[in-house]
């Protein structure tokens, strides 16, 4: 059972998101700046993920 990179808890959900080669609960994958949910698209810089507005 994978651990969530956002909350360090086991992911028991039906759907698992994968970004930056790490697994996330859908509720835990959020923009590092504005904390908006990133369910469809995200951008990365280093080890952080961002929404389009905060990345550019």
mmCIF file as Biopython writes it, N, C-alpha, C and O atoms, coordinates in Angstrom:
data_model
#
loop_
_atom_site.group_PDB
_atom_site.id
_atom_site.type_symbol
_atom_site.label_atom_id
_atom_site.label_alt_id
_atom_site.label_comp_id
_atom_site.label_asym_id
_atom_site.label_entity_id
_atom_site.label_seq_id
_atom_site.pdbx_PDB_ins_code
_atom_site.Cartn_x
_atom_site.Cartn_y
_atom_site.Cartn_z
_atom_site.occupancy
_atom_site.B_iso_or_equiv
_atom_site.auth_seq_id
_atom_site.auth_asym_id
_atom_site.pdbx_PDB_model_num
ATOM 1   N N  . UNK A ? 1  ? 0.866  -1.179 0.000   1.0 0.0 1  A 1 
ATOM 2   C CA . UNK A ? 1  ? 0.000  0.000  0.000   1.0 0.0 1  A 1 
ATOM 3   C C  . UNK A ? 1  ? 0.904  1.232  0.000   1.0 0.0 1  A 1 
ATOM 4   O O  . UNK A ? 1  ? 1.723  1.406  0.903   1.0 0.0 1  A 1 
ATOM 5   N N  . UNK A ? 2  ? 0.753  2.088  -1.018  1.0 0.0 2  A 1 
ATOM 6   C CA . UNK A ? 2  ? 1.630  3.265  -1.095  1.0 0.0 2  A 1 
ATOM 7   C C  . UNK A ? 2  ? 1.310  4.306  -0.021  1.0 0.0 2  A 1 
ATOM 8   O O  . UNK A ? 2  ? 0.183  4.402  0.465   1.0 0.0 2  A 1 
ATOM 9   N N  . UNK A ? 3  ? 2.324  5.074  0.330   1.0 0.0 3  A 1 
ATOM 10  C CA . UNK A ? 3  ? 2.156  6.191  1.261   1.0 0.0 3  A 1 
ATOM 11  C C  . UNK A ? 3  ? 1.991  7.482  0.476   1.0 0.0 3  A 1 
ATOM 12  O O  . UNK A ? 3  ? 2.637  7.673  -0.554  1.0 0.0 3  A 1 
ATOM 13  N N  . UNK A ? 4  ? 1.137  8.356  0.953   1.0 0.0 4  A 1 
ATOM 14  C CA . UNK A ? 4  ? 0.903  9.654  0.330   1.0 0.0 4  A 1 
ATOM 15  C C  . UNK A ? 4  ? 2.081  10.584 0.623   1.0 0.0 4  A 1 
ATOM 16  O O  . UNK A ? 4  ? 2.523  10.688 1.767   1.0 0.0 4  A 1 
ATOM 17  N N  . UNK A ? 5  ? 2.586  11.258 -0.408  1.0 0.0 5  A 1 
ATOM 18  C CA . UNK A ? 5  ? 3.685  12.210 -0.243  1.0 0.0 5  A 1 
ATOM 19  C C  . UNK A ? 5  ? 3.233  13.470 0.488   1.0 0.0 5  A 1 
ATOM 20  O O  . UNK A ? 5  ? 4.062  14.207 1.022   1.0 0.0 5  A 1 
ATOM 21  N N  . UNK A ? 6  ? 1.932  13.721 0.515   1.0 0.0 6  A 1 
ATOM 22  C CA . UNK A ? 6  ? 1.423  14.920 1.171   1.0 0.0 6  A 1 
ATOM 23  C C  . UNK A ? 6  ? 1.174  14.755 2.657   1.0 0.0 6  A 1 
ATOM 24  O O  . UNK A ? 6  ? 1.453  15.663 3.440   1.0 0.0 6  A 1 
ATOM 25  N N  . UNK A ? 7  ? 0.646  13.595 3.054   1.0 0.0 7  A 1 
ATOM 26  C CA . UNK A ? 7  ? 0.266  13.412 4.459   1.0 0.0 7  A 1 
ATOM 27  C C  . UNK A ? 7  ? 0.946  12.221 5.131   1.0 0.0 7  A 1 
ATOM 28  O O  . UNK A ? 7  ? 0.752  11.999 6.326   1.0 0.0 7  A 1 
ATOM 29  N N  . UNK A ? 8  ? 1.736  11.456 4.387   1.0 0.0 8  A 1 
ATOM 30  C CA . UNK A ? 8  ? 2.454  10.284 4.907   1.0 0.0 8  A 1 
ATOM 31  C C  . UNK A ? 8  ? 1.539  9.187  5.448   1.0 0.0 8  A 1 
ATOM 32  O O  . UNK A ? 8  ? 1.968  8.377  6.270   1.0 0.0 8  A 1 
ATOM 33  N N  . UNK A ? 9  ? 0.288  9.152  4.999   1.0 0.0 9  A 1 
ATOM 34  C CA . UNK A ? 9  ? -0.652 8.102  5.387   1.0 0.0 9  A 1 
ATOM 35  C C  . UNK A ? 9  ? -0.801 7.116  4.223   1.0 0.0 9  A 1 
ATOM 36  O O  . UNK A ? 9  ? -0.570 7.475  3.068   1.0 0.0 9  A 1 
ATOM 37  N N  . UNK A ? 10 ? -1.184 5.888  4.528   1.0 0.0 10 A 1 
ATOM 38  C CA . UNK A ? 10 ? -1.431 4.903  3.479   1.0 0.0 10 A 1 
ATOM 39  C C  . UNK A ? 10 ? -2.581 5.367  2.592   1.0 0.0 10 A 1 
ATOM 40  O O  . UNK A ? 10 ? -3.554 5.949  3.072   1.0 0.0 10 A 1 
ATOM 41  N N  . UNK A ? 11 ? -2.458 5.105  1.304   1.0 0.0 11 A 1 
ATOM 42  C CA . UNK A ? 11 ? -3.510 5.481  0.359   1.0 0.0 11 A 1 
ATOM 43  C C  . UNK A ? 11 ? -4.405 4.270  0.145   1.0 0.0 11 A 1 
ATOM 44  O O  . UNK A ? 11 ? -4.008 3.297  -0.497  1.0 0.0 11 A 1 
ATOM 45  N N  . UNK A ? 12 ? -5.599 4.336  0.681   1.0 0.0 12 A 1 
ATOM 46  C CA . UNK A ? 12 ? -6.576 3.263  0.548   1.0 0.0 12 A 1 
ATOM 47  C C  . UNK A ? 12 ? -7.694 3.651  -0.412  1.0 0.0 12 A 1 
ATOM 48  O O  . UNK A ? 12 ? -8.632 2.883  -0.623  1.0 0.0 12 A 1 
ATOM 49  N N  . UNK A ? 13 ? -7.590 4.849  -0.995  1.0 0.0 13 A 1 
ATOM 50  C CA . UNK A ? 13 ? -8.609 5.353  -1.914  1.0 0.0 13 A 1 
ATOM 51  C C  . UNK A ? 13 ? -8.642 4.517  -3.191  1.0 0.0 13 A 1 
ATOM 52  O O  . UNK A ? 13 ? -7.698 3.790  -3.502  1.0 0.0 13 A 1 
ATOM 53  N N  . UNK A ? 14 ? -9.717 4.633  -3.901  1.0 0.0 14 A 1 
ATOM 54  C CA . UNK A ? 14 ? -9.859 3.924  -5.169  1.0 0.0 14 A 1 
ATOM 55  C C  . UNK A ? 14 ? -8.918 4.502  -6.229  1.0 0.0 14 A 1 
ATOM 56  O O  . UNK A ? 14 ? -8.393 3.772  -7.070  1.0 0.0 14 A 1 
ATOM 57  N N  . UNK A ? 15 ? -8.715 5.818  -6.178  1.0 0.0 15 A 1 
ATOM 58  C CA . UNK A ? 15 ? -7.857 6.481  -7.155  1.0 0.0 15 A 1 
ATOM 59  C C  . UNK A ? 15 ? -6.636 7.065  -6.460  1.0 0.0 15 A 1 
ATOM 60  O O  . UNK A ? 15 ? -6.735 7.635  -5.373  1.0 0.0 15 A 1 
ATOM 61  N N  . UNK A ? 16 ? -5.490 6.915  -7.102  1.0 0.0 16 A 1 
ATOM 62  C CA . UNK A ? 16 ? -4.230 7.435  -6.578  1.0 0.0 16 A 1 
ATOM 63  C C  . UNK A ? 16 ? -3.640 8.358  -7.632  1.0 0.0 16 A 1 
ATOM 64  O O  . UNK A ? 16 ? -3.582 8.000  -8.808  1.0 0.0 16 A 1 
ATOM 65  N N  . UNK A ? 17 ? -3.204 9.537  -7.222  1.0 0.0 17 A 1 
ATOM 66  C CA . UNK A ? 17 ? -2.529 10.445 -8.143  1.0 0.0 17 A 1 
ATOM 67  C C  . UNK A ? 17 ? -1.029 10.217 -8.048  1.0 0.0 17 A 1 
ATOM 68  O O  . UNK A ? 17 ? -0.505 9.902  -6.980  1.0 0.0 17 A 1 
ATOM 69  N N  . UNK A ? 18 ? -0.347 10.378 -9.168  1.0 0.0 18 A 1 
ATOM 70  C CA . UNK A ? 18 ? 1.105  10.232 -9.164  1.0 0.0 18 A 1 
ATOM 71  C C  . UNK A ? 18 ? 1.717  11.477 -9.791  1.0 0.0 18 A 1 
ATOM 72  O O  . UNK A ? 18 ? 1.377  11.847 -10.915 1.0 0.0 18 A 1 
ATOM 73  N N  . UNK A ? 19 ? 2.619  12.120 -9.059  1.0 0.0 19 A 1 
ATOM 74  C CA . UNK A ? 19 ? 3.337  13.302 -9.546  1.0 0.0 19 A 1 
ATOM 75  C C  . UNK A ? 19 ? 4.718  13.295 -8.920  1.0 0.0 19 A 1 
ATOM 76  O O  . UNK A ? 19 ? 4.875  12.927 -7.756  1.0 0.0 19 A 1 
ATOM 77  N N  . UNK A ? 20 ? 5.715  13.699 -9.682  1.0 0.0 20 A 1 
ATOM 78  C CA . UNK A ? 20 ? 7.104  13.730 -9.210  1.0 0.0 20 A 1 
ATOM 79  C C  . UNK A ? 20 ? 7.554  12.352 -8.715  1.0 0.0 20 A 1 
ATOM 80  O O  . UNK A ? 20 ? 8.322  12.246 -7.759  1.0 0.0 20 A 1 
ATOM 81  N N  . UNK A ? 21 ? 7.068  11.306 -9.375  1.0 0.0 21 A 1 
ATOM 82  C CA . UNK A ? 21 ? 7.387  9.919  -8.997  1.0 0.0 21 A 1 
ATOM 83  C C  . UNK A ? 21 ? 6.984  9.581  -7.568  1.0 0.0 21 A 1 
ATOM 84  O O  . UNK A ? 21 ? 7.570  8.697  -6.943  1.0 0.0 21 A 1 
ATOM 85  N N  . UNK A ? 22 ? 5.985  10.286 -7.056  1.0 0.0 22 A 1 
ATOM 86  C CA . UNK A ? 22 ? 5.444  10.012 -5.723  1.0 0.0 22 A 1 
ATOM 87  C C  . UNK A ? 22 ? 3.939  9.844  -5.840  1.0 0.0 22 A 1 
ATOM 88  O O  . UNK A ? 22 ? 3.329  10.328 -6.793  1.0 0.0 22 A 1 
ATOM 89  N N  . UNK A ? 23 ? 3.340  9.161  -4.878  1.0 0.0 23 A 1 
ATOM 90  C CA . UNK A ? 23 ? 1.895  8.926  -4.857  1.0 0.0 23 A 1 
ATOM 91  C C  . UNK A ? 23 ? 1.226  9.919  -3.912  1.0 0.0 23 A 1 
ATOM 92  O O  . UNK A ? 23 ? 1.803  10.330 -2.905  1.0 0.0 23 A 1 
ATOM 93  N N  . UNK A ? 24 ? -0.009 10.295 -4.262  1.0 0.0 24 A 1 
ATOM 94  C CA . UNK A ? 24 ? -0.752 11.297 -3.487  1.0 0.0 24 A 1 
ATOM 95  C C  . UNK A ? 24 ? -2.222 10.904 -3.384  1.0 0.0 24 A 1 
ATOM 96  O O  . UNK A ? 24 ? -2.782 10.335 -4.321  1.0 0.0 24 A 1 
ATOM 97  N N  . UNK A ? 25 ? -2.855 11.209 -2.236  1.0 0.0 25 A 1 
ATOM 98  C CA . UNK A ? 25 ? -4.321 11.219 -2.180  1.0 0.0 25 A 1 
ATOM 99  C C  . UNK A ? 25 ? -4.774 12.366 -3.084  1.0 0.0 25 A 1 
ATOM 100 O O  . UNK A ? 25 ? -4.047 13.347 -3.238  1.0 0.0 25 A 1 
ATOM 101 N N  . UNK A ? 26 ? -5.942 12.261 -3.672  1.0 0.0 26 A 1 
ATOM 102 C CA . UNK A ? 26 ? -6.434 13.348 -4.521  1.0 0.0 26 A 1 
ATOM 103 C C  . UNK A ? 26 ? -6.596 14.643 -3.732  1.0 0.0 26 A 1 
ATOM 104 O O  . UNK A ? 26 ? -6.424 15.728 -4.289  1.0 0.0 26 A 1 
ATOM 105 N N  . UNK A ? 27 ? -6.923 14.547 -2.446  1.0 0.0 27 A 1 
ATOM 106 C CA . UNK A ? 27 ? -7.097 15.755 -1.633  1.0 0.0 27 A 1 
ATOM 107 C C  . UNK A ? 27 ? -5.764 16.361 -1.187  1.0 0.0 27 A 1 
ATOM 108 O O  . UNK A ? 27 ? -5.734 17.510 -0.749  1.0 0.0 27 A 1 
ATOM 109 N N  . UNK A ? 28 ? -4.677 15.622 -1.289  1.0 0.0 28 A 1 
ATOM 110 C CA . UNK A ? 28 ? -3.374 16.090 -0.788  1.0 0.0 28 A 1 
ATOM 111 C C  . UNK A ? 28 ? -2.499 16.740 -1.850  1.0 0.0 28 A 1 
ATOM 112 O O  . UNK A ? 28 ? -1.576 17.480 -1.511  1.0 0.0 28 A 1 
ATOM 113 N N  . UNK A ? 29 ? -2.766 16.483 -3.124  1.0 0.0 29 A 1 
ATOM 114 C CA . UNK A ? 29 ? -1.946 17.084 -4.178  1.0 0.0 29 A 1 
ATOM 115 C C  . UNK A ? 29 ? -2.445 18.500 -4.417  1.0 0.0 29 A 1 
ATOM 116 O O  . UNK A ? 29 ? -3.473 18.711 -5.060  1.0 0.0 29 A 1 
ATOM 117 N N  . UNK A ? 30 ? -1.701 19.463 -3.891  1.0 0.0 30 A 1 
ATOM 118 C CA . UNK A ? 30 ? -2.096 20.872 -3.948  1.0 0.0 30 A 1 
ATOM 119 C C  . UNK A ? 30 ? -0.915 21.726 -4.372  1.0 0.0 30 A 1 
ATOM 120 O O  . UNK A ? 30 ? 0.241  21.338 -4.204  1.0 0.0 30 A 1 
ATOM 121 N N  . UNK A ? 31 ? -1.219 22.887 -4.919  1.0 0.0 31 A 1 
ATOM 122 C CA . UNK A ? 31 ? -0.191 23.847 -5.307  1.0 0.0 31 A 1 
ATOM 123 C C  . UNK A ? 31 ? 0.619  24.260 -4.078  1.0 0.0 31 A 1 
ATOM 124 O O  . UNK A ? 31 ? 0.058  24.538 -3.018  1.0 0.0 31 A 1 
ATOM 125 N N  . UNK A ? 32 ? 1.932  24.296 -4.230  1.0 0.0 32 A 1 
ATOM 126 C CA . UNK A ? 32 ? 2.806  24.671 -3.112  1.0 0.0 32 A 1 
ATOM 127 C C  . UNK A ? 32 ? 2.629  26.124 -2.686  1.0 0.0 32 A 1 
ATOM 128 O O  . UNK A ? 32 ? 2.922  26.473 -1.543  1.0 0.0 32 A 1 
ATOM 129 N N  . UNK A ? 33 ? 2.149  26.980 -3.603  1.0 0.0 33 A 1 
ATOM 130 C CA . UNK A ? 33 ? 1.963  28.395 -3.260  1.0 0.0 33 A 1 
ATOM 131 C C  . UNK A ? 33 ? 0.552  28.716 -2.773  1.0 0.0 33 A 1 
ATOM 132 O O  . UNK A ? 33 ? 0.373  29.203 -1.656  1.0 0.0 33 A 1 
ATOM 133 N N  . UNK A ? 34 ? -0.459 28.439 -3.620  1.0 0.0 34 A 1 
ATOM 134 C CA . UNK A ? 34 ? -1.827 28.867 -3.288  1.0 0.0 34 A 1 
ATOM 135 C C  . UNK A ? 34 ? -2.673 27.742 -2.685  1.0 0.0 34 A 1 
ATOM 136 O O  . UNK A ? 34 ? -3.793 27.992 -2.241  1.0 0.0 34 A 1 
ATOM 137 N N  . UNK A ? 35 ? -2.164 26.527 -2.661  1.0 0.0 35 A 1 
ATOM 138 C CA . UNK A ? 35 ? -2.836 25.354 -2.081  1.0 0.0 35 A 1 
ATOM 139 C C  . UNK A ? 35 ? -4.107 24.947 -2.826  1.0 0.0 35 A 1 
ATOM 140 O O  . UNK A ? 35 ? -4.977 24.288 -2.255  1.0 0.0 35 A 1 
ATOM 141 N N  . UNK A ? 36 ? -4.217 25.336 -4.101  1.0 0.0 36 A 1 
ATOM 142 C CA . UNK A ? 36 ? -5.347 24.905 -4.926  1.0 0.0 36 A 1 
ATOM 143 C C  . UNK A ? 36 ? -5.184 23.422 -5.260  1.0 0.0 36 A 1 
ATOM 144 O O  . UNK A ? 36 ? -4.061 22.965 -5.473  1.0 0.0 36 A 1 
ATOM 145 N N  . UNK A ? 37 ? -6.277 22.664 -5.310  1.0 0.0 37 A 1 
ATOM 146 C CA . UNK A ? 37 ? -6.195 21.247 -5.681  1.0 0.0 37 A 1 
ATOM 147 C C  . UNK A ? 37 ? -5.645 21.082 -7.100  1.0 0.0 37 A 1 
ATOM 148 O O  . UNK A ? 37 ? -5.943 21.889 -7.981  1.0 0.0 37 A 1 
ATOM 149 N N  . UNK A ? 38 ? -4.850 20.046 -7.318  1.0 0.0 38 A 1 
ATOM 150 C CA . UNK A ? 38 ? -4.218 19.818 -8.621  1.0 0.0 38 A 1 
ATOM 151 C C  . UNK A ? 38 ? -4.634 18.470 -9.191  1.0 0.0 38 A 1 
ATOM 152 O O  . UNK A ? 38 ? -3.789 17.601 -9.406  1.0 0.0 38 A 1 
ATOM 153 N N  . UNK A ? 39 ? -5.897 18.292 -9.431  1.0 0.0 39 A 1 
ATOM 154 C CA . UNK A ? 39 ? -6.408 17.001 -9.885  1.0 0.0 39 A 1 
ATOM 155 C C  . UNK A ? 39 ? -6.117 16.734 -11.364 1.0 0.0 39 A 1 
ATOM 156 O O  . UNK A ? 39 ? -5.903 15.583 -11.747 1.0 0.0 39 A 1 
ATOM 157 N N  . UNK A ? 40 ? -6.107 17.766 -12.193 1.0 0.0 40 A 1 
ATOM 158 C CA . UNK A ? 40 ? -5.965 17.540 -13.630 1.0 0.0 40 A 1 
ATOM 159 C C  . UNK A ? 40 ? -4.573 17.807 -14.170 1.0 0.0 40 A 1 
ATOM 160 O O  . UNK A ? 40 ? -4.068 17.027 -14.977 1.0 0.0 40 A 1 
ATOM 161 N N  . UNK A ? 41 ? -3.947 18.883 -13.746 1.0 0.0 41 A 1 
ATOM 162 C CA . UNK A ? 41 ? -2.663 19.264 -14.304 1.0 0.0 41 A 1 
ATOM 163 C C  . UNK A ? 41 ? -1.827 19.956 -13.243 1.0 0.0 41 A 1 
ATOM 164 O O  . UNK A ? 41 ? -2.338 20.759 -12.462 1.0 0.0 41 A 1 
ATOM 165 N N  . UNK A ? 42 ? -0.541 19.640 -13.219 1.0 0.0 42 A 1 
ATOM 166 C CA . UNK A ? 42 ? 0.362  20.328 -12.302 1.0 0.0 42 A 1 
ATOM 167 C C  . UNK A ? 42 ? 1.716  20.514 -12.965 1.0 0.0 42 A 1 
ATOM 168 O O  . UNK A ? 42 ? 2.049  19.837 -13.938 1.0 0.0 42 A 1 
ATOM 169 N N  . UNK A ? 43 ? 2.477  21.427 -12.431 1.0 0.0 43 A 1 
ATOM 170 C CA . UNK A ? 43 ? 3.800  21.755 -12.937 1.0 0.0 43 A 1 
ATOM 171 C C  . UNK A ? 43 ? 4.773  21.632 -11.779 1.0 0.0 43 A 1 
ATOM 172 O O  . UNK A ? 43 ? 4.402  21.856 -10.626 1.0 0.0 43 A 1 
ATOM 173 N N  . UNK A ? 44 ? 6.004  21.281 -12.075 1.0 0.0 44 A 1 
ATOM 174 C CA . UNK A ? 44 ? 6.955  21.086 -10.983 1.0 0.0 44 A 1 
ATOM 175 C C  . UNK A ? 44 ? 8.218  21.910 -11.182 1.0 0.0 44 A 1 
ATOM 176 O O  . UNK A ? 44 ? 8.647  22.195 -12.301 1.0 0.0 44 A 1 
ATOM 177 N N  . UNK A ? 45 ? 8.784  22.274 -10.057 1.0 0.0 45 A 1 
ATOM 178 C CA . UNK A ? 45 ? 10.082 22.941 -10.009 1.0 0.0 45 A 1 
ATOM 179 C C  . UNK A ? 45 ? 10.767 22.393 -8.769  1.0 0.0 45 A 1 
ATOM 180 O O  . UNK A ? 45 ? 10.308 22.609 -7.647  1.0 0.0 45 A 1 
ATOM 181 N N  . UNK A ? 46 ? 11.861 21.687 -8.976  1.0 0.0 46 A 1 
ATOM 182 C CA . UNK A ? 46 ? 12.503 21.025 -7.847  1.0 0.0 46 A 1 
ATOM 183 C C  . UNK A ? 46 ? 11.596 19.927 -7.321  1.0 0.0 46 A 1 
ATOM 184 O O  . UNK A ? 46 ? 11.123 19.086 -8.085  1.0 0.0 46 A 1 
ATOM 185 N N  . UNK A ? 47 ? 11.357 19.933 -6.036  1.0 0.0 47 A 1 
ATOM 186 C CA . UNK A ? 47 ? 10.492 18.933 -5.401  1.0 0.0 47 A 1 
ATOM 187 C C  . UNK A ? 47 ? 9.096  19.471 -5.117  1.0 0.0 47 A 1 
ATOM 188 O O  . UNK A ? 47 ? 8.321  18.833 -4.405  1.0 0.0 47 A 1 
ATOM 189 N N  . UNK A ? 48 ? 8.767  20.644 -5.670  1.0 0.0 48 A 1 
ATOM 190 C CA . UNK A ? 48 ? 7.471  21.277 -5.402  1.0 0.0 48 A 1 
ATOM 191 C C  . UNK A ? 48 ? 6.570  21.211 -6.624  1.0 0.0 48 A 1 
ATOM 192 O O  . UNK A ? 48 ? 7.043  21.204 -7.761  1.0 0.0 48 A 1 
ATOM 193 N N  . UNK A ? 49 ? 5.258  21.164 -6.375  1.0 0.0 49 A 1 
ATOM 194 C CA . UNK A ? 49 ? 4.270  21.173 -7.451  1.0 0.0 49 A 1 
ATOM 195 C C  . UNK A ? 49 ? 3.471  22.469 -7.386  1.0 0.0 49 A 1 
ATOM 196 O O  . UNK A ? 49 ? 3.239  23.026 -6.313  1.0 0.0 49 A 1 
ATOM 197 N N  . UNK A ? 50 ? 3.055  22.935 -8.572  1.0 0.0 50 A 1 
ATOM 198 C CA . UNK A ? 50 ? 2.375  24.223 -8.675  1.0 0.0 50 A 1 
ATOM 199 C C  . UNK A ? 50 ? 1.218  24.140 -9.655  1.0 0.0 50 A 1 
ATOM 200 O O  . UNK A ? 50 ? 1.199  23.288 -10.543 1.0 0.0 50 A 1 
ATOM 201 N N  . UNK A ? 51 ? 0.258  25.032 -9.485  1.0 0.0 51 A 1 
ATOM 202 C CA . UNK A ? 51 ? -0.782 25.228 -10.485 1.0 0.0 51 A 1 
ATOM 203 C C  . UNK A ? 51 ? -0.165 26.062 -11.618 1.0 0.0 51 A 1 
ATOM 204 O O  . UNK A ? 51 ? 0.930  26.603 -11.464 1.0 0.0 51 A 1 
ATOM 205 N N  . UNK A ? 52 ? -0.850 26.162 -12.721 1.0 0.0 52 A 1 
ATOM 206 C CA . UNK A ? 52 ? -0.328 26.895 -13.882 1.0 0.0 52 A 1 
ATOM 207 C C  . UNK A ? 52 ? -0.039 28.352 -13.540 1.0 0.0 52 A 1 
ATOM 208 O O  . UNK A ? 52 ? 1.007  28.880 -13.918 1.0 0.0 52 A 1 
ATOM 209 N N  . UNK A ? 53 ? -0.954 29.004 -12.832 1.0 0.0 53 A 1 
ATOM 210 C CA . UNK A ? 53 ? -0.781 30.428 -12.512 1.0 0.0 53 A 1 
ATOM 211 C C  . UNK A ? 53 ? 0.457  30.679 -11.661 1.0 0.0 53 A 1 
ATOM 212 O O  . UNK A ? 53 ? 1.191  31.635 -11.912 1.0 0.0 53 A 1 
ATOM 213 N N  . UNK A ? 54 ? 0.698  29.849 -10.673 1.0 0.0 54 A 1 
ATOM 214 C CA . UNK A ? 54 ? 1.846  30.063 -9.789  1.0 0.0 54 A 1 
ATOM 215 C C  . UNK A ? 54 ? 3.160  29.589 -10.402 1.0 0.0 54 A 1 
ATOM 216 O O  . UNK A ? 54 ? 4.228  30.072 -10.024 1.0 0.0 54 A 1 
ATOM 217 N N  . UNK A ? 55 ? 3.094  28.657 -11.335 1.0 0.0 55 A 1 
ATOM 218 C CA . UNK A ? 55 ? 4.320  28.177 -11.972 1.0 0.0 55 A 1 
ATOM 219 C C  . UNK A ? 55 ? 4.877  29.213 -12.940 1.0 0.0 55 A 1 
ATOM 220 O O  . UNK A ? 55 ? 6.085  29.446 -12.991 1.0 0.0 55 A 1 
ATOM 221 N N  . UNK A ? 56 ? 3.972  29.837 -13.714 1.0 0.0 56 A 1 
ATOM 222 C CA . UNK A ? 56 ? 4.409  30.826 -14.705 1.0 0.0 56 A 1 
ATOM 223 C C  . UNK A ? 56 ? 4.269  32.190 -14.119 1.0 0.0 56 A 1 
ATOM 224 O O  . UNK A ? 56 ? 4.580  33.181 -14.780 1.0 0.0 56 A 1 
#
